[in-house]
């Protein structure tokens, strides 16, 4: 299993961080490229749609999972 890494991004004018496995981060980048979005824009979308009780890292993983299941 790959070690978790901490990443930072600016959302709504302030820096925030999230922790993901590099494989999930790579999939997020691929999805953003596929949609012709900046990675920060995709993360912003996911962040605005997530439930308040779900942390950003979990929301990002679930988004990747759902995206991969849709394309399978």
ChimeraX attribute file (.defattr): number of C-alpha atoms within 10 A of each C-alpha:
attribute: neighborCount
match mode: 1-to-1
recipient: residues
	/A:1	4
	/A:2	8
	/A:3	7
	/A:4	13
	/A:5	11
	/A:6	11
	/A:7	13
	/A:8	11
	/A:9	16
	/A:10	13
	/A:11	16
	/A:12	8
	/A:13	7
	/A:14	7
	/A:15	9
	/A:16	12
	/A:17	13
	/A:18	15
	/A:19	17
	/A:20	20
	/A:21	15
	/A:22	15
	/A:23	11
	/A:24	19
	/A:25	18
	/A:26	13
	/A:27	16
	/A:28	20
	/A:29	18
	/A:30	14
	/A:31	18
	/A:32	17
	/A:33	13
	/A:34	9
	/A:35	11
	/A:36	11
	/A:37	14
	/A:38	13
	/A:39	18
	/A:40	15
	/A:41	15
	/A:42	18
	/A:43	22
	/A:44	15
	/A:45	12
	/A:46	16
	/A:47	18
	/A:48	11
	/A:49	10
	/A:50	16
	/A:51	11
	/A:52	9
	/A:53	6
	/A:54	11
	/A:55	12
	/A:56	21
	/A:57	18
	/A:58	14
	/A:59	17
	/A:60	23
	/A:61	18
	/A:62	15
	/A:63	17
	/A:64	18
	/A:65	13
	/A:66	12
	/A:67	14
	/A:68	12
	/A:69	9
	/A:70	8
	/A:71	6
	/A:72	6
